[in-house]
Amino acid sequence: MKNKTIAAWLAFVAGPLGLHRFYLYGKSDLLGWLLPIPTALGIYGIERVKENGLDDMLSWILIPLLGFTIAGCALTAIVYGLTSPTRWNSRFNSTAAPDAVAGTTNWATIGAVVAALLIGTTVLMGSITFSIQRYFEFQVEEARKISQ
């Protein structure tokens, strides 16, 4: 039985590592194995900023990968949490009754949805802002080089 609350919390907390995919689909899930790649690249971008500063072009390309991965996993947690019990059980617990307990929504599920909405939105907006800011700063620097 795949519990909706556990899946929502796994997607929110450990989603960038693909743990929610392994919980729901097993170890053979390709997306579960691919999710840590943009996460690791984003963390590498943060490490490059620590070493080289914010002027490192590769770092400002890599950092948003982490943010978008976290935001996507938060969205997945929201979708899991808001899925109706009947639909959840028909999709992930096909042998169970449509109203089985594993697919029901409780306060822990709502907590996962609220936390994912709060943190996911903040991370998404921060990633977009960082990307746009660095892009325009790069454009200004290139324009100065051309004008000189």
Protein Blocks (a to p, Z undefined) as FASTA:
>chain_A
ZZfklmmmmmmmmmmnommmmmmnojklmklmmmmmmmmmmmmmmmmmmmnojmlmklmm
mmmmmmmmmmmmmmmmmmmmmpcfklmmmmmmmmbcfkbfklpccfklmmmmmmmmmmmm
mmmmmmmmmmmmmmmmmmmmmmmmmmZZ
